[in-house]
């Protein structure tokens, strides 16, 4: 960054030692050189908090014991010194309260998902956002992949015709045993409704599958028929989900999200079929987009800079020539990159183009609550009502 475009100063709430997602955020934010970590309230544990700050090169005086103190102290600093962006990487119950207070204090917010514990809580945050000058971004990292944008553009331009069927699945295996009972902190807080919310698997990864389906198919889900499961005795929240869904332009689909598929790693995938063909994308092989057309051989589109057959939105999100793998960190970095442009340009509104924001968060919360309601209902279809 040159003097005309200094790095954006950011502070972290959460993300002390042992936090995978915070490390991913910091690496992604640093990938394009647009951000600088200047402060944090990394952990409630004082020693962890200071160790984390020291390891990250943050001054001891700006390693705050609480997030409330961080907002107050940073707000009191000179404009050219204080943080500009609050990154929230805490358990779910703090996402909305921290975001609301940060926006009220005049800071921008980039938050982990889900955006809140409930739809009502998030609707209140939306009101706060619209009364502030801050921007709000949500870390739906999979929406930062270039070939996901390529798939969406091919749907929009009619390459596969009118969309009829959407199949999206996200199976994981890490909760196949009682790892919370074995001391896994990430599993422990995710299994507590007061920290995680009313949804378990459906909130943690089901929202990723849902948002991917709406994004690529370029239409909203209107109805769900869902079943949720708990496969470990004593576990309070769902660890498995499956559902049928209807979409606003006539497509229907199937969504499967599970964290008890033993042996699976992170194979999020989506298939979209129209009357002229279909598309398939897999997160574990993110550089490839499979295109199937009627009466033609299957073709595989590959990511990489300078590929003339790729759309502008996909090309803008690529950094390397074909054959040089880009993955999760680069996808997250694309969200940070778009957010940096919005902050520096002082874009009006809640998000920059390409950055999932409050609207995606509201859709995700409505999805969680509708899936739970559907599971407990005897009705065949439960409407997903969320106008944003």
ABEGO torsion letter per residue (X at the ends): XBAABBBBBBBBBEGBBGBAAAAAAAAAAAAAGABBBABBBABABAAAAAAAAAAAGBBAAABBABAAAAAAAAAABBAAABBABBBBABBAAAAAAAAAAAAAAGBBBBBBOBABABAAAAAAAAAAAAABABBBBBBBAAAABAAAAAAAAAAAAGAAEBBABBBBBBBBAAAABBAAAAGBAAAAAAABAAAAEABBAAAAAAAAAAAAAAAAAGBBBABBBBBBBBABBGBABBABBBBBBBBAAGBBBBBBBBAABBGBBBBBBBBBBBAAEBBBBBAABAABBBBBBBGBBBBBBBBEBGBAABBAAAAAABABBBGBBBBAAAAAAAAAAAAAAAAAAGBBEABBBGBBBAAAAAAAAAAAAAAAAAAABABABBBBBBBX
